[in-house]
């Protein structure tokens, strides 16, 4: 499914007009100042508009090539849901206002931008929860050892129905190992069983629903090669079978190799559509394995 058909940037003429008309004369538009960001980034790449002829479009390029900036501009223009803030300049909103978006189908309200920062924030939150879980586990372990020592030395006698809960605990201690006993008493799901990579993959698989547009900023961060491949397969299936459209910034050869994806090379001037096998970043991987193929 294609929702966003075309995205048009201001271009050199409109950018020049904005700077010369004194809309914000107090700002410094030199390359050494952040006042004018993101003005001046894309005109040097001769990038005026982007065509979305595929349900998966990927921005490829080195750090600083403008991949994330482009996604942020698009997300603001389309008013997508996003859970993480980003760096804004005094001119950012003005730049966004000069952009245009054209649609092939109505944009679903559930459409969202998911960033690597958002994933990291979630993992940090989860670590805090884990620390609380670890503290709870330690307390339960101590209680288990003390209760077991007491029950082994003193035994237990049922004096009244008021002692029934204590009797149940006594029988459970007799039947359970310490980890089994603690696990039943942990508050909520014991998420320490998942690694950061597994949890990051869970975030994408739970956040991405049917029939929506998703902007993903370097989703491969925190993921192993195997999980990157799994995410690439999930994106491909979501686009093919579940009515999703994706615009992604990525360095991952697994994501770049998604069948049918249109790839914009932001390292090129002018920005060019390339096959994944033509990208310099992918050739680096190819060269590494080719040079050392005898080791496999």
N, C-alpha and C positions, 0 to 999 in steps of 0.2 A: 504494500500500500504506500502511496506517495501523498503526503499532505502538503509539505513545503515543496513548491515547484522551482522557485527561483529566489535568490537573495541578492539584492543590489546594494553595493557600497556607494558612498558619496562620489568617489572619483576625484581626479586632480582638479577639475574646474570648480566643483562645489567646495572642495577643501580650501582652495586658494581664495575663493570668494568669502568664505567664512573668516579666514584670517585677516583679509584686507579690509573688511567692512567694519572693523572695530567693535564687534559684538562684545568682546571681552578684552579690551586693549591692555589691561593690566597683566595679562598672562604672557608667559615666555614660551614661544613655540619652537625654540631651538632644540636640537637633538640632545642637548645636555639637561634639559628640563623635562619633568614629568607633567607639567601643566597641560600640554596639548594632547596627551595620550587619550585616545589612540590615533589622532590625526597624524598623518605622515608615515604610518606603518605600511599600509597596503598599496599606496600609489607608487612606491619604489619597486613593488613587485608587479605593477601593471595589473593589479587585480581589481576589477570593477564589478563583476557579478559572478555568481555561482549558480550553476544549473544542477538540479537534483533529479536526474533521470533514473536513478536507482533507489531502492529502499534502504540501501546501505551506502553512505558516502563517508569517506575517511580523509582527514587532513593529516598529511605526513610532513615531517620537517624536523630539523635540529632544534635544540632548546633556543628559545628566543626568535623563532621563525614566525610567531604570531598565531599559532594554533589555538591556544587557550583564549587569547584575546578575541579571536574571531568567534569562538563558541560563546563567550560572554556577551559580545555584541548581539549575536543572534538570539540568545536567551532573553536579553532585555527587550529587544524589539518584539519578540513573540510573546513576551510576558509569561514565560514558562515558570512552573513551580521550581524552586531551588531552595535547598536547606542550608547552604553555606554562603557567607558574604565573600566579596572579592574586592580587590583594590580598584577604586574609582578615582578619576581625576576630575578637576572642575569642568572639563569639556566632554566627559564621557556621555552624558545624557544628550548633549547637543549633537555628538557624532551619531548616536543611535537614532535620533530624530531625523537625520538626513538619509538614513537607510530605508530601503523598501523591501517588502516581502510579498511574494505572489504565491497563491495556493492552488493546488489541483483539487484538493478536497478540504472540507472544513477541518480546522485544527481542533482535535479533542481537548477538552478542558483538563484532562489528566496528564497531558504532556509535561515532561520534566527534564531538567538538566541535572545530571548526577556527576559530581566531581570527585577526583581522587582525594581532595581535602575533606570532602564529606565522608568518604569511606574511612579516612584516617581518624576523623573526629569520632565516628562511631566506634572504631577499634579502641580509642582512648577511653571512651565512656565504658566500653565493655571491660577494659582493664580495671577501671575503678570498681565496677561491679564484682569482677573477679577477686579483687583485693578484699572486698567485703565478704565474699563467699569463702575465701581462704581463712579469714578471721573466724567466721562462723564454724567452718570445718574444724579448726583448731580447738574451739570451745567444746564442740561435740565430741571430738576425740578424747579430750581430757575428762569429760563427763563419763564417757563410755568406760575408760580405764578405771576411774574411781568407783563407778557403780559395779563393775565386774569384780574388782578387788573386794569391795564390801560384801557382795553377794556370795563370793566364793568362801569368804572367811566367816560370815555371819549367817548365811543361808537366808531364806525368806519364808515368812509365815503369813498366811492370809488371815488378818484379824477381823476385817469387816468388808462390806461392799465398797467402802470408801478407799480401800487399798487395791481395788481392781486394776486401776491404771498402772500402779507400780508393779503388779504381778505381770501384766502384759509386757511391760518394759523388761522385766527380769527374763521372761521367756524369750523375748526377741534378742536380748543380749546373748543368751545361751545358744541361739540358733545362728546368729550372724557374726561375720567378721567385722572388724572395726570400720573399714571402708564401706561395707554394705549398710551397716547401721547408720553411718553418717550420711550416706547418699539419700536415704529415705527422709532425712530431716533437713536437707538443704533447702533454703528458700528459693523456689523456682527452679528453672533448668540449670544444670551445672554446665555453663558454657565454657568452662576451662577445658572441656573435652575437645573443643575445636581450636585449630590453629588460626593465626591471623589470616592466612591465605584462604582457608576454608570459610571463615567468617565473612571475608570480603566477597567471596563468590556468592555466599548466601544473600548478601545485601543486594547484589544485582539481580539475582534470580527472584527475590521477593519483591523488589521495587518495580521491576519491569512487568507491566500488565499487558493485556491485549489491546489492540487498536489505539495506539498513541504514538506521538513523536518523542524520541529520546535523544538528548545531546549528552554524550559521554566524554568526559575529559580524562584521557589516559587511564582507562579502566584497568589496564594490566598491572598497575602499581599494586604491590603486595602479593601478586599472584605468581606461583611457580609456573614453569613451562606447561606442565600438565593441566593446571587450572586455567591458564591462558587459552589453551586449546579448547577446554570445556566451555569457557565463556564465549569464545568465537563460535562454537557450534550452537550455543544457546542463542546468540544474537542472530545467526543465520536462520535458525528455525523460527525465531520470533518474527523476523521479517518475512519469511516465506509463507508461514502457515497462520500467523496470529495477528496480521494486520498492523504490524509495527514498522515505523521508519526510524532509522538511526543516522545521526551525524556524529562522527567520532574523531577525536584527535588521538593518535596512537603511534608508538614506536614498535609495537609488537608484530613480529612477522606472522604470528598466528592470526591476529586480527586483520592485518593488511592482506592476508591471503584468502579472506572470505570470498567465496565464489560469487561473481557478479558485482562486487563492490566497485564503486567509482572512487579513484584515489586522486586527490589534488596534492601535488608536490609543492609545498610552500617554500622549499629551498630554491626553486627555480624562479627566474625573472625573465619573461613573465611566468606566473604560476601556470603549471601545465598538468594536464591529466596524464597519469602514467600507469603502466602495469606494475603490480607489486614487485615483480622480478627485476624491474628497471630502477628501483629506488636504491640510492647509495647505501642507506642503512641496512637494507636486506642483503646487498652485495657484500657488506662487511661480514655478516654471518656466513654467507656462502663461501667467501674466501677463507675464513677461519677453518671451516670443516673440510674444504677442498685441500688446503695445505696440509692438514693432519689426518687425512682419510685413512692412512695406513695404521693409525692407532685404534681404529674401530674394528 
